[in-house]
Amino acid sequence: MSPVSVTEIRLIVHLGLMLIAGMVAGELVARIRIPRVTGYLLAGLLVGPSVTGLIKGLELRNFDLIAQLALGLILFNIGGEFEAGHVRRFGRKLLTVTLFQMTLTWLLVTCAIWAVSGNGVLACLTGFIAMETAPAATLLVVKEYESEGPLTNNLIALVGINNIICLSLFPVVVALLFGHFEGSIHAPLTVGKSLVVGVALGLAVSFLEEYTRGAKGQLLVGLGAVTLALGLSYRWGGSPPLSALVMGMAKVNSSAHGPALIQKLDEAVYPLYVLFFVIAGANLHLDTLRLVGLVGAAYITARTIAKIAGTAWGAHSAGLSHLMKGYLGPAMLSHAGVAIGMAMALGRQGTNDGIIAQTLVLGSVVVFELLGPIAVRFSLVRSGEVKMASLLPHAPGHSGLDNLEKVLHQVRRSLGIPMKRMGPTDRPLAAKHLMRSNVETVPDTAHFDELLKIISHARYDLLPVIDKEGKYVGNISFPQIRDVIFDQTLADLLIARDLLDHETAYVTPDEPLAVVLQKFHEIPYEVGSLPVVAESKNPNVVGMIRQRDIVDMFRLIRSGNEERTRSR
């Protein structure tokens, strides 16, 4: 076997260092209610050339392949959120929001940079890049907090549309602003190649999925296809990120299994995601933040205002809910991977404007990479689409002291030394810890057609019904209305109040999870969710809780208890 070079040794050590540092930093920031993504970035910043210099600037190039693969997997995941049903329902509204948000961002940032620098080309370039919203940071915050609901779905779809537009138009914008008119002709060809690669491999994954049994085989197919899509796009002059995004869209809409493969792949490659953000953090240059000065402040301020105001304006014009108007904007602030790629491409143009634009964007990204995930978390939590249990810094029974005690117990047990155990105090969990508070209710006067429309996109198999004063009056479960669907005469005569379940089943916020689970078992028909109702003179629905979430939590608690028992 040939000897291992010093460079290879450093590469291996750096990989281990980044994974461990990312994990530790992520856990630390989670304890102060900050997304783990921000911790990963801070870990990279710490080990990178801007702070300790443990990893040199030139050595970061060794990890380019990992970063590109991770970004491709993330975009593949986001593409998988573009299910045809959601697109049909919200497509026009989401395009309206995107149009308002991206147009206002480009105009406001362009005007701000032009006013400060007096450079029109620089202003147009940075205005275009400012439109991008980072897919990676946004998606990982959603996954970390297990956010689920209309705002989450629309957020991911908006990020996907945003990146499709940015990646498709960037070659054209660069060619026109730098006077490369031949390049503007070839730009549509670049986009076309990316679309062909993405669609072809997305269909191929769906086809191979039918022949693949077991999670391991599906992981191989998914990972191999994403890697192949990136490689073919590079080889044929396409846009690798765009190919990965389109491949996710093609796969989820051509497979009978939906996003199942994408979800399995997402869980398996999480270490790659951690590396991606640690690498991104190591690439942050604090010195560039100091250099951009007034122009950078103008870019950061104008982009922040435009993203929030433009999204709210677009949501209002599209007729979206008050919740969407208030919280979609802050969730669109993340600004990283794709923007950095575009900025580096400008720097490679070799012109003064391109180099200045690169410096400006890279400096400003430092702020948005660190604060963007926090803004996403804020929007998801305030929208009521995150369970309270997901906000806990660690799982019940897995505090730092518990884990240290478990390690000491196991060491002494291995050495044959008995040790008296001090039992931990588990936190009592109630319905309020696992419920999601963003609830879609049904007016008791809703006609049957209106009810069917609500059911067609409902996230739960049971819908709470309220009167005109918002008072909870009962539930409508899908099994109870099956027969009515096929009787048009009867359907025309009925309203929601006529279809209420015979037995009104609900839970209260403070009921222990064991009691809640027992209520699920006592219901005479099968149902996977129940409303959480605050009992008072006028009871109102404050959330929905899933039986599956309760079972998962009990499984987690039981696993922790078994580990403690083994450590005795």
Rosetta blueprint (number, residue, H / E / L):
1 M L
2 S L
3 P L
4 V L
5 S L
6 V H
7 T H
8 E H
9 I H
10 R H
11 L H
12 I H
13 V H
14 H H
15 L H
16 G H
17 L H
18 M H
19 L H
20 I H
21 A H
22 G H
23 M H
24 V H
25 A H
26 G H
27 E H
28 L H
29 V H
30 A H
31 R L
32 I L
33 R L
34 I L
35 P L
36 R H
37 V H
38 T H
39 G H
40 Y H
41 L H
42 L H
43 A H
44 G H
45 L H
46 L H
47 V H
48 G L
49 P L
50 S L
51 V L
52 T L
53 G L
54 L L
55 I L
56 K L
57 G L
58 L H
59 E H
60 L H
61 R H
62 N H
63 F H
64 D H
65 L H
66 I H
67 A H
68 Q H
69 L H
70 A H
71 L H
72 G H
73 L H
74 I H
75 L H
76 F H
77 N H
78 I H
79 G H
80 G L
81 E L
82 F L
83 E L
84 A H
85 G H
86 H H
87 V H
88 R H
89 R H
90 F H
91 G H
92 R H
93 K H
94 L H
95 L H
96 T H
97 V H
98 T H
99 L H
100 F H
101 Q H
102 M H
103 T H
104 L H
105 T H
106 W H
107 L H
108 L H
109 V H
110 T H
111 C H
112 A H
113 I H
114 W H
115 A H
116 V H
117 S H
118 G L
119 N L
120 G H
121 V H
122 L H
123 A H
124 C H
125 L H
126 T H
127 G H
128 F H
129 I H
130 A H
131 M L
132 E L
133 T L
134 A L
135 P H
136 A H
137 A H
138 T H
139 L H
140 L H
141 V H
142 V H
143 K H
144 E H
145 Y L
146 E L
147 S L
148 E L
149 G L
150 P H
151 L H
152 T H
153 N H
154 N H
155 L H
156 I H
157 A H
158 L H
159 V H
160 G H
161 I H
162 N H
163 N H
164 I H
165 I H
166 C H
167 L H
168 S H
169 L H
170 F H
171 P H
172 V H
173 V H
174 V H
175 A H
176 L H
177 L H
178 F L
179 G L
180 H L
181 F H
182 E H
183 G H
184 S H
185 I H
186 H H
187 A H
188 P H
189 L H
190 T H
191 V H
192 G H
193 K H
194 S H
195 L H
196 V H
197 V H
198 G H
199 V H
200 A H
201 L H
202 G H
203 L H
204 A H
205 V H
206 S H
207 F H
208 L H
209 E H
210 E L
211 Y L
212 T L
213 R L
214 G L
215 A H
216 K H
217 G H
218 Q H
219 L H
220 L H
221 V H
222 G H
223 L H
224 G H
225 A H
226 V H
227 T H
228 L H
229 A H
230 L H
231 G H
232 L H
233 S H
234 Y H
235 R H
236 W H
237 G L
238 G L
239 S L
240 P H
241 P H
242 L H
243 S H
244 A H
245 L H
246 V H
247 M H
248 G H
249 M H
250 A H
251 K H
252 V H
253 N L
254 S L
255 S L
256 A L
257 H L
258 G L
259 P L
260 A H
261 L H
262 I H
263 Q H
264 K H
265 L H
266 D H
267 E H
268 A H
269 V L
270 Y H
271 P H
272 L H
273 Y H
274 V H
275 L H
276 F H
277 F H
278 V H
279 I H
280 A H
281 G H
282 A H
283 N L
284 L L
285 H L
286 L H
287 D H
288 T H
289 L H
290 R H
291 L H
292 V H
293 G H
294 L H
295 V H
296 G H
297 A H
298 A H
299 Y H
300 I H
301 T H
302 A H
303 R H
304 T H
305 I H
306 A H
307 K H
308 I H
309 A H
310 G H
311 T H
312 A H
313 W H
314 G H
315 A H
316 H H
317 S H
318 A L
319 G L
320 L L
321 S L
322 H H
323 L H
324 M H
325 K H
326 G H
327 Y H
328 L H
329 G H
330 P H
331 A H
332 M L
333 L L
334 S L
335 H L
336 A L
337 G H
338 V H
339 A H
340 I H
341 G H
342 M H
343 A H
344 M H
345 A H
346 L H
347 G H
348 R L
349 Q L
350 G L
351 T L
352 N H
353 D H
354 G H
355 I H
356 I H
357 A H
358 Q H
359 T H
360 L H
361 V H
362 L H
363 G H
364 S H
365 V H
366 V H
367 V H
368 F H
369 E H
370 L H
371 L H
372 G H
373 P H
374 I H
375 A H
376 V H
377 R H
378 F H
379 S H
380 L H
381 V H
382 R H
383 S L
384 G L
385 E L
386 V L
387 K L
388 M H
389 A H
390 S H
391 L H
392 L L
393 P L
394 H L
395 A L
396 P L
397 G L
398 H L
399 S L
400 G H
401 L H
402 D H
403 N H
404 L H
405 E H
406 K H
407 V H
408 L H
409 H H
410 Q H
411 V H
412 R H
413 R H
414 S H
415 L L
416 G L
417 I L
418 P L
419 M L
420 K L
421 R L
422 M L
423 G L
424 P L
425 T L
426 D L
427 R L
428 P L
429 L L
430 A E
431 A H
432 K H
433 H H
434 L H
435 M L
436 R E
437 S L
438 N L
439 V L
440 E L
441 T L
442 V E
443 P E
444 D L
445 T L
446 A L
447 H E
448 F H
449 D H
450 E H
451 L H
452 L H
453 K H
454 I H
455 I H
456 S H
457 H L
458 A L
459 R L
460 Y L
461 D L
462 L E
463 L E
464 P E
465 V E
466 I E
467 D L
468 K L
469 E L
470 G L
471 K L
472 Y E
473 V E
474 G E
475 N E
476 I E
477 S E
478 F H
479 P H
480 Q H
481 I H
482 R H
483 D H
484 V H
485 I H
486 F L
487 D L
488 Q H
489 T H
490 L H
491 A H
492 D H
493 L H
494 L L
495 I E
496 A H
497 R H
498 D H
499 L H
500 L L
501 D L
502 H L
503 E L
504 T L
505 A L
506 Y L
507 V E
508 T L
509 P L
510 D L
511 E L
512 P E
513 L H
514 A H
515 V H
516 V H
517 L H
518 Q H
519 K H
520 F H
521 H H
522 E H
523 I L
524 P L
525 Y L
526 E L
527 V L
528 G L
529 S E
530 L E
531 P E
532 V E
533 V E
534 A E
535 E L
536 S L
537 K L
538 N L
539 P L
540 N E
541 V E
542 V E
543 G E
544 M E
545 I E
546 R E
547 Q H
548 R H
549 D H
550 I H
551 V H
552 D H
553 M H
554 F H
555 R H
556 L H
557 I H
558 R H
559 S H
560 G H
561 N H
562 E H
563 E H
564 R H
565 T H
566 R H
567 S L
568 R L
